[in-house]
Each structure stands twice: as C-alpha cells, then as structure tokens.
C-alpha cells in the first residue's frame, strides 16, 4: 500500500475530499516523524511501535577497494510489530 492508496482509502471511508484526506495522512506522518526526531517513542496499540535506536560507529570496508573506512555513529528508527498485527498477518 502506498501513501496515495492510504489517502484514497481514508477518502472513501470518511467521505472527506481528497485534499482533506491527504492533509490528515500528512499530519499523521509529520507528527510521527517529529516525535521520533525528538527521541520519543510512537505506539499504535495492537498495530506497532517505533522508537529510535542508537548505533555505535565502527570500522567498515569499501566493497570496491577493500580499504578500511570509519562509519560514524548513527540513530535509526526501529519498528516493532504489535500482537494484533502479528495475528492478522499470520491468519490461517
């Protein structure tokens, strides 16, 4: 499902205009992004949670030349699936 598909589904389900549905979806993702950027955890009960994890820097290698290269420390979002979503995906 793409962002456009999500906007269309919201539009059909709620009778919002396409512009209004797009604003709602954009607001949702913007607020999630802001929360993660500030170090907060985002949780949608039963569906999933997101949090930011810190990773240490390390010495890697350039795959072409084999030369060692320092990879700096970084922070990345981490997704954890909720129980309800697990059940829906693994439904038999």
Backbone as JSON, one array per atom type, in Angstrom:
{
  "sequence": "XXXXXXXXXXXXXXXXXXXXXXXXXXXXXXXXXXXXXXXXXXXXXXXXXXXXXXXXXXXXXXXXXXXXXXXXXXXXXXXXXXXXXXXXXXXX",
  "N": [[0.84, -1.17, 0.0], [0.58, 2.16, -0.86], [1.24, 5.63, -0.04], [-0.59, 7.16, -1.44], [-2.6, 5.25, -1.87], [-3.45, 4.88, 0.75], [-4.48, 7.43, 1.32], [-6.6, 7.45, -0.5], [-8.17, 5.32, 0.52], [-8.87, 6.37, 3.03], [-10.32, 8.6, 2.19], [-12.54, 7.39, 0.9], [-13.69, 5.95, 3.04], [-14.39, 7.89, 4.95], [-15.7, 9.92, 3.68], [-14.36, 12.29, 3.15], [-12.85, 15.0, 1.32], [-10.39, 14.59, -1.29], [-8.22, 16.26, -0.86], [-8.55, 16.94, 1.85], [-8.28, 14.39, 3.04], [-5.65, 13.84, 2.32], [-4.35, 15.81, 3.81], [-4.86, 14.91, 6.41], [-3.48, 12.43, 6.46], [-0.87, 13.36, 5.93], [-0.49, 14.96, 8.2], [-0.55, 13.0, 10.22], [1.77, 11.42, 9.62], [3.73, 13.43, 9.74], [3.62, 14.21, 12.45], [4.37, 11.81, 13.67], [7.0, 11.62, 12.71], [8.14, 13.94, 13.85], [7.95, 13.3, 16.57], [9.64, 11.04, 16.75], [12.03, 12.22, 15.93], [12.53, 13.85, 18.09], [13.17, 12.04, 19.97], [11.18, 10.61, 21.19], [8.94, 7.82, 21.76], [6.79, 6.12, 19.53], [3.64, 4.73, 19.58], [1.17, 2.6, 18.37], [-1.4, 1.11, 19.55], [-1.73, -2.39, 19.48], [-1.05, -2.48, 16.82], [1.63, -1.47, 16.04], [4.91, -0.28, 17.09], [7.26, 2.4, 17.19], [10.61, 3.35, 17.69], [13.6, 5.18, 18.41], [16.8, 4.01, 17.85], [20.15, 3.95, 18.93], [23.24, 3.54, 17.29], [26.56, 2.42, 17.5], [29.61, 3.81, 16.17], [31.8, 2.3, 13.73], [34.5, 0.44, 12.21], [34.45, -0.02, 8.87], [34.54, -1.51, 5.56], [35.41, -0.48, 2.29], [33.6, -1.78, -0.31], [34.51, -1.95, -2.96], [37.26, -1.3, -3.07], [38.31, -2.38, -0.79], [39.47, -0.96, 1.19], [39.84, 0.16, 4.57], [37.31, 1.96, 6.36], [35.97, 4.5, 8.34], [32.86, 4.33, 9.88], [30.46, 6.49, 10.93], [28.8, 6.98, 14.16], [25.26, 6.48, 14.51], [21.71, 7.21, 14.47], [18.75, 5.39, 14.17], [15.36, 4.72, 13.1], [13.39, 2.2, 14.68], [11.27, -0.49, 14.14], [8.63, -2.22, 15.68], [6.54, -4.9, 15.62], [3.11, -5.2, 16.56], [0.99, -7.32, 18.67], [-1.65, -7.78, 17.7], [-1.4, -7.17, 14.98], [0.45, -9.13, 14.23], [-1.13, -11.42, 14.5], [-3.09, -10.94, 12.51], [-1.57, -10.96, 10.16], [-0.52, -13.52, 10.18], [-2.73, -15.05, 9.93], [-4.65, -17.96, 9.47]],
  "CA": [[0.0, 0.0, 0.0], [1.32, 3.41, -0.94], [0.62, 6.77, 0.63], [-1.76, 7.51, -2.26], [-3.63, 4.25, -1.57], [-3.95, 5.19, 2.09], [-5.31, 8.63, 1.17], [-7.83, 7.05, -1.19], [-8.98, 4.53, 1.45], [-9.41, 7.3, 4.02], [-11.33, 9.4, 1.5], [-13.74, 6.58, 0.71], [-14.26, 5.53, 4.33], [-14.87, 9.0, 5.77], [-16.34, 10.92, 2.83], [-13.58, 13.52, 3.08], [-12.32, 15.26, -0.01], [-9.04, 14.05, -1.44], [-7.3, 17.22, -0.23], [-8.68, 16.77, 3.3], [-7.7, 13.1, 3.39], [-4.2, 13.98, 2.2], [-3.91, 16.6, 4.95], [-4.9, 14.04, 7.59], [-2.38, 11.47, 6.35], [0.37, 14.12, 6.09], [-0.4, 15.35, 9.61], [-0.21, 11.8, 10.98], [3.17, 11.07, 9.39], [4.56, 14.52, 10.23], [3.68, 14.14, 13.91], [5.2, 10.65, 14.0], [8.39, 11.99, 12.42], [8.58, 14.9, 14.86], [8.11, 12.59, 17.84], [10.84, 10.23, 16.66], [13.19, 13.12, 15.86], [12.79, 14.39, 19.43], [13.56, 10.93, 20.83], [10.01, 9.96, 21.78], [8.5, 6.54, 21.21], [5.45, 6.2, 18.93], [2.98, 3.44, 19.72], [-0.21, 2.45, 17.93], [-1.76, -0.12, 20.27], [-2.16, -3.54, 18.7], [-0.51, -2.46, 15.46], [3.09, -1.4, 16.01], [5.56, 0.83, 17.78], [8.51, 2.88, 16.62], [11.49, 4.06, 18.59], [14.89, 5.48, 17.82], [17.91, 3.27, 18.46], [21.48, 4.48, 18.62], [24.22, 2.54, 16.89], [27.93, 2.91, 17.63], [30.43, 3.85, 14.97], [32.65, 1.12, 13.57], [35.37, 0.46, 11.04], [33.94, -0.87, 7.81], [35.42, -1.62, 4.4], [34.88, -0.1, 1.0], [33.47, -3.05, -1.02], [35.26, -1.95, -4.22], [38.71, -1.25, -2.91], [38.71, -3.13, 0.39], [40.1, -0.05, 2.16], [39.06, 0.4, 5.79], [36.66, 3.26, 6.4], [35.22, 4.73, 9.58], [31.43, 4.59, 9.75], [30.12, 7.23, 12.15], [27.63, 6.56, 14.95], [24.02, 6.98, 13.91], [20.43, 6.87, 15.1], [17.8, 4.92, 13.16], [14.08, 4.27, 13.65], [13.24, 0.76, 14.84], [9.86, -0.88, 14.08], [8.29, -3.45, 16.37], [5.18, -5.32, 15.28], [2.22, -5.46, 17.69], [0.38, -8.64, 18.7], [-2.82, -7.86, 16.82], [-0.91, -7.21, 13.6], [1.03, -10.46, 14.03], [-2.24, -12.36, 14.28], [-3.73, -10.69, 11.23], [-0.66, -11.36, 9.08], [-0.32, -14.96, 10.24], [-4.05, -15.67, 9.95], [-4.7, -19.16, 8.62]],
  "C": [[0.89, 1.24, 0.0], [0.59, 4.5, -0.17], [-0.65, 7.19, -0.12], [-2.91, 6.53, -2.02], [-4.27, 4.51, -0.21], [-4.86, 6.41, 2.05], [-6.64, 8.27, 0.53], [-8.74, 6.23, -0.27], [-9.62, 5.42, 2.51], [-10.52, 8.14, 3.41], [-12.64, 8.64, 1.34], [-14.45, 6.26, 2.02], [-14.92, 6.67, 5.08], [-15.61, 10.07, 4.98], [-15.66, 12.28, 2.9], [-13.19, 13.76, 1.63], [-10.9, 14.7, -0.08], [-8.02, 14.96, -0.75], [-7.34, 17.08, 1.29], [-8.04, 15.47, 3.77], [-6.18, 13.16, 3.32], [-3.63, 14.78, 3.36], [-3.87, 15.77, 6.23], [-3.73, 13.08, 7.59], [-1.04, 12.19, 6.55], [0.57, 14.53, 7.55], [0.03, 14.16, 10.47], [1.27, 11.46, 10.84], [4.12, 12.17, 9.89], [4.71, 14.47, 11.74], [4.49, 12.94, 14.37], [6.67, 10.98, 13.81], [8.94, 12.94, 13.46], [8.85, 14.21, 16.19], [9.39, 11.76, 17.83], [12.1, 11.1, 16.64], [13.53, 13.69, 17.23], [13.11, 13.29, 20.43], [12.41, 10.22, 21.5], [9.7, 8.64, 21.08], [7.09, 6.74, 20.66], [4.84, 4.81, 19.0], [1.54, 3.53, 19.24], [-0.64, 1.09, 18.48], [-2.29, -1.2, 19.34], [-1.54, -3.61, 17.31], [1.01, -2.5, 15.46], [3.6, -0.3, 16.92], [6.86, 1.15, 17.06], [9.3, 3.54, 17.73], [12.81, 4.27, 17.89], [15.96, 4.7, 18.58], [19.22, 3.89, 18.0], [22.42, 3.34, 18.3], [25.61, 3.17, 16.97], [28.61, 2.97, 16.27], [31.32, 2.62, 14.91], [33.54, 1.31, 12.35], [34.82, -0.54, 10.02], [34.94, -0.94, 6.67], [34.67, -1.16, 3.15], [34.79, -1.39, 0.17], [34.26, -3.1, -2.33], [36.75, -2.1, -4.0], [39.21, -2.07, -1.73], [39.37, -2.26, 1.46], [39.22, 0.11, 3.39], [38.5, 1.82, 5.78], [35.86, 3.37, 7.69], [33.77, 5.05, 9.26], [31.01, 5.28, 11.04], [28.92, 6.63, 12.89], [26.38, 7.16, 14.32], [22.82, 6.56, 14.74], [19.47, 6.49, 13.97], [16.48, 4.54, 13.82], [14.02, 2.74, 13.65], [11.75, 0.46, 14.94], [9.67, -2.17, 14.85], [6.8, -3.73, 16.12], [4.37, -5.6, 16.55], [1.55, -6.83, 17.56], [-0.8, -8.8, 17.76], [-2.41, -7.94, 15.35], [-0.3, -8.57, 13.28], [-0.05, -11.48, 13.73], [-2.89, -12.17, 12.92], [-2.87, -11.18, 10.07], [-0.53, -12.88, 9.02], [-1.66, -15.71, 10.29], [-4.1, -16.84, 8.99], [-6.11, -19.57, 8.38]]
}
